[in-house]
Amino acid sequence: MPLEPLALGSVFIATMSLTPGPANLSCLSVGASMGIARALPYLAGIWLGGAVVIGAGAMGLGALLASAPLLFLVMKVAGFFYICWLAWRLARAGFGGAEHDAPPSFWAGLLLHPVNPKAYVQNVMVFTAFIAPAAPYVPQAIWLGGISLLLMVIATTLWGLGGEAVRNFIRNARSMRVFAGSASTLMVASVAAAFAF
């Protein structure tokens, strides 16, 4: 296997995985609102949904969406509205409303990556720009897919734990409302930014 493109791909994946995006910001909000332990089913849904998108990207779905602009636009719009709904729900949890008692479900997490345009943009790049054409595709795809999955799990967990640290630090309900609202707003903004691609 060619090491240089795989190493560069791993750095790209780490950069994309650890930066703010809908999954990370939702984990931050959930961790801050109710603690990461209560949201483990939601986290498991995010991981499984992410694994599905990574696998689909390795099999060429991301490239197919990139080559079908109308289909990609429909997916972006649907994803944007779903993430707006999820962001509203997470922001409400920070308000101490009824949703505070009900963590997001496994199914809410499962849908997050499949409707997230950033996930497809990332996978198009990973499985095209960092694959050496002269070498066999499958071992490279397995390596890049495995790194993508590992870093997604690490990143979402760290963002969730960061939210929980905020929860332990901020005891004021008003400050928590501001924090939850800000995280949810950034979550929507990160998806809105994907419309530029």
N, C-alpha and C positions, 0 to 999 in steps of 0.2 A: 504494500500500500504506500502511496506517496505521502510522506509525512508533512511536507510544507503546506499544501492546501488544507490538509486536515487540521493542522495546528492553527492556521489562520481562521478556518471555519469555527474551530472551538472558541477562539477569542471573540469572534463575531457573535456566536451563540451566547457566550457569557455576557457580553455587552447588552444584547437584546433582552436576555432573560432577566437580568438584574435591574434593568431600568424600569421606571414606572410604565405601567400598561394596565388594561382593565383587570386582569387576574391579580396582579400584585397589589393594585390599589384597593380592589375589593377585599383581599385578604387583610390589608392594613386596616380597613374600615371594620371588618368583622372582628379582628383581634381587639381593636379598640372598643368596640361596642359591647362584646359579650365574652371575649376571651377565646383563644384559638382552640382550646380543648372542646368547647361546645360546638365548634364549627368543623370538626373533623370530617363529618359526612360531606359537607360542602367542599372541603379541600380535596377529598378523595374524588369527588365529581370533577373538579377542575383538573386533577391529574389524569383521570381516565379520558376526559374530553381532549386534553392536550395530547395524550398519546395517540388518539384517533387522528387528530390533525397532523401530527408528525408523521404517522404512518401513511396517511393520504398524501402528504407532501413528498415523501420518499417514493411513492408510486406515481407521482406526476400530477396530482390533482391541483396543486398550487400553480404549476405552469399552465395547466388547462384553463384555470380561472383567469390567469393573466392574459391568455390568448383569446378569451371570450369577454370583452369589456362589458357588455350588457348584463351577462350573468354575474360578473364580479360586482357591478354596480347594485344589482338587486340584493346580492348577499351583503354588501356593505350597508345598504339602507335598512334591511331587516335586522342586521346585527346592531346597528346604531340604536334602533328603537328598543331592542331587547336590553341592551346595556343601559340605556336611559331608565328603563323600568327597574332594572336591578340596582342601579345607582340610587334611585329614589327610595327603594326599599332599604338599602343599607344606610342612607342618610337618615331615614326615619328611625332606624334602630338607635342611632346616636342621640335621638331626641327623647329616648326613654319611653317611647310609645309602646303600643301592644306588640309591635314587631321586635322589640327588645327581648321579649320572652321566647321568640321563635327564630332560631338561627336559620339562615338560608339552607335549603334542602340540597341533597346530593344531586337532584335533577337540575336545580338552578346552576350549580357548579359545572355539571356535565355539559350544559349548553353554552357555557361562557366562551371557551376556545373555538368551537365550531362556528360561532357567529362573529368572531373577532377578526376584523380585517388585518390587524397587525400580525396575527399568527400566520396568515397565508402569505403576506409579504415576506415575513421572516423565512418561511419554509421555501418559497420560490428562490430566495437568495441562497439559502443553505444548500439546497439540492441542485443548484445549477452552478453558482459561482465557485464553490469550493469542492467540486468534483473534478478530478483529473480524467479527461476523456480517454487517455491512453491506458488507464488502469481499469480493472474490473469494477463495475458500478456497485454491486451488492455489498462487498465488504466496506466500501467507503460510506454507503448509505446507512449501513448498520452502525458504523462508528459515529457518524454525525447525528443519526437518530437517537442513539443511546446517550450521547452527550447532551442533546436537546432535552431529552426526558429527564435526565439527572439534574441538569441545571434548572429546569422548570420546577421540579420538586423542591430543590434547595431554595430557589428564589421565593416561591410562594410561601414556604414555611418561614423564611426569614422575615418577609414583609408582615406575615401574620403575627410573628413573635414581636416585631417592632410595634405593631398596633397594640399588642397586649402590654408592652412596656409603657406605651403612652397611657393606656387605661389605668395602670398602676400609679402613674405619675400625676395624671389630671384627675382631680376629685371633684372639680366644679362642673355642674351639669351644663352651664352655659358654654364653658370652654369645650366641653365634649361635643356639644351641638355644632360649634364652629368647626371643630376638627373633623367630625363625621361629614358635615356638609362640604368642607373643602376637599376631602378625599374623594367623595362622590363626584364633585364637580370636575376634579382632575381626571377621574375615570372616564367621564363622558368626553372631556376635551381630548384625551389620548386617542379615543376612537374617531372623533371628529377630524383629528389630524390625519388619520389614515385615508380620508377622502382626497388628500393631496396626491396620493400615490396611484 
